[in-house]
Structure formats: C-alpha cells, structure tokens
Amino acid sequence: MSGIKRWIYALVGAVVVVGVLGLVVGRQPLKAISYFGNQPQLCLTCHLMTPWYRGWENSPHDRVATCNDCHVPQTPVISVLFKAKQATRQGYAYYIGTVPEAIKINRSSQEVVHRNCLRCHAALVEQYVGDTRKFGGRYCFDCHRSTPHGDTLPPEQPVPGSIATVKAELGGQD
C-alpha cells in the first residue's frame, strides 16, 4: 500500500474513532454530525464567530456564498476530509481549553480561502491584478482583509473591500 493511501486510511480511521467518541461522550452528539452541513449558522454553534458571521451577513457575499464556499476545498472527498481534520483539531482545542481568544486562520486554510477567492473572482483578478503571486506571493485577503466579513458594519454602510467601495474609491471608474 502506498504512503498516500496509508495516510488517507489512517486519517479516515482517526476521524471515525474521534467521531464515535464524540457521539458517545459528547454533551451534544448531533453537533458533531451537523458540522458537515452547509448552513452558515452552524459556524456559530462551536466558535466565537458571531462578529464574523454578522459581518458576512451584512456583506454582499451573504447572498452568494456560505462559509464552506470560501473556507473549505470544493472537491467533494477532499472537503469532507478537510472538515474532519479541522473539526478534530478545533474539537481537541476546545476540549482541552486551548481555544485562543483571537481565532486566526492557519496556513492550509489560507491556501484554501485564496483558491476559493480566485475560483469565483478569476476574471476580475485577471483584468485588474493579473498573477497575484507576482506581488510577493500575496493572498487576495492581504489587500481585502475585511472581505467578506466586513468590520461588523450595519447594513446601510458600505463593506470595506467590496466592489461598490472600490469603485467609490476610484471615483466611480469601472
């Protein structure tokens, strides 16, 4: 058996064991299963994500993208494995009490988010920026830090980094 197959089997086995333990020992067993859904409200059940959820809810992205559209790989099998890995890591941190006050995105998640930005906005990026790696290997969110979560702004204010805000900053130019 190849090293990659062995790694995948080990990961799937670990996920199953952790999932079963979570269902047996956990206070809210269905929460573990619901993690694999696609409803943004699920992100509020375990995380201190209310400000980011509210920011997303007041941004243009709330009409076109869920948390998974941006934060999870879009390949079906890989997405399940990625969510299982994240759930295991985050569940363990929660269980032992090491969830940081300020939640920061890790390196592998940064790559996923960047790829998903490009998946939806490739034409816009190509037209205005070109290859994002030319500029020191920057991620989309290096410049668009508050997109799509905003700064938890009320709905009547423009969201920083949104197309409407950028156009306004450029004097209405297209």
N, C-alpha and C positions, 0 to 999 in steps of 0.2 A: 504494500500500500504506500502511495506517495506521501511525502511530508505534508502537502497541502490537504489531501483527503483526510489524513490522520488528524490534522489541526481542526478541520471542519467537523469531523465526528466528535472530537473532544469538546469543541465549543457547543455543539448541539446537545451533547450529553450533559454538560455543565448547566446549560440553560434549562433542560428538563429537570435536573435534580434541584436547582435553585427554585424553579417554578413550583415543583411539587412541595418542597419545603415551605415556600411562601404561602401556598394554598392551605397546607396543613397547620402551620404555625401562625400565619398572619392574622391580624385582627380583622382585616377586610379582604378576604380572598378574591373577590371579583375585581378589585382594583388592579391586581396583577394581570388579569386577563384583559381588562379594558384598556390597558396600556397599548395594546396592539391595534386599537381602533384609530379613527382618523378625525375625531372631534376635538377641536382646539380646547374646549372646556376641560378635557381630560388632563391637560398640562397643569391645570390649577389644583388637581387633587393631591399631588405629591410635592410639588415645587413651591417655592416662594416666588411665583411667576406673575402675580397679579399686576404689577406695574407694566410688565412687558406685554401681557395679554391685553390690558386696557389700551396700551399704545397701538398694538396691532389692530384692535377692534375699532380704533378711530383713524385708521390709515386706509389708503386705497387698496392695500393688499387684502384686507378682510373680505373683500368681495370676490377675490380671485385665487387666494391661496390659504391653505391651512398650515399649521405648524409643520406637519410632515412634508408638505410640498417644498419647504425650504431647509428643514433640519434633518431630513432622512434621505439616504440614497433612493433613487427612483427605480432601481432594478428589484423586482419582487422578492427573490430569495435573499439578496443582499440586504434589503430594507428590513426584513424580519430579523436577520442575524445582527444587524446594526442596532436595532431597537432592543433586542435581547441583551446585547453587550452593554448598552447604555443603561438599561433597566437594572441589570445586575450590579454595575458599578455604582449607580446612584442609590439603589436599594441598600447596598452594603454601607455606603457612606451615611445614609440616613439611620440605619440600624445601629452603627457604632458611634453615631453622634458627631460625625466629622463633616457635615454639610457646611460649606463655607458661607459666611454672611453675604458676600458678593459672589454670585454664581458667574463663572467665566467659562466660555466655550473652549474646549480642548482642541488640539491641533487637527485631529482626524475630523472633528465636527466642522472646523473652519474650512477644510477642503470640501466637505460635502455642501456646506452653505454656498461657498463660492461657485462650485459647479452648478448648483441649482439656480443661482442668480443668472449665470450665463445661459442656462437651458431656456429660461424664459425671456431674457433680455439680450440675446445674442446679436440681433440686428441693430439694436440701439448702441450696444457696446462697440460693434464693428464700425458703425457710422461715426461715432464721436470719439472713441478711445483707441480702437484697434486692439492689439495684443496687450492685455493687462500685465503680462509678465515683463514687458519692456521697461516698465517703470519701477524697477527694483523688486519685481515679483509681488506686487501689491494685490491684495484681495479687493473685491468690489466694496466690501464693507469698511475698508480702510478709509475711504472717502465718504461713503454713505453709511456712517456708523449708526445713525438713528433710523435707518430704513430697514424693515417696515415697522419697527416698534415705536418710532417717534420718541418724543420725550414725555410720554403720557399726557399729550395735549388734548384739550377739549376739541370736539369735532369741528367747531367753527374756525379753528386756527389751522393754517397750512402745516403739513407734516414736513419737517426738515428732510431734504434729500428726495422729496417726491418730485415727479416731473413738473407739476404745477409750480413748485417752489423754485426749481432750477430755471424754468422759463422766466419766472418773475425776476430772478437774479440776473438773467441775461437780457433783461429789458424786453421780454416777450418774443425773443428770436426763436425760430424753430431750428 
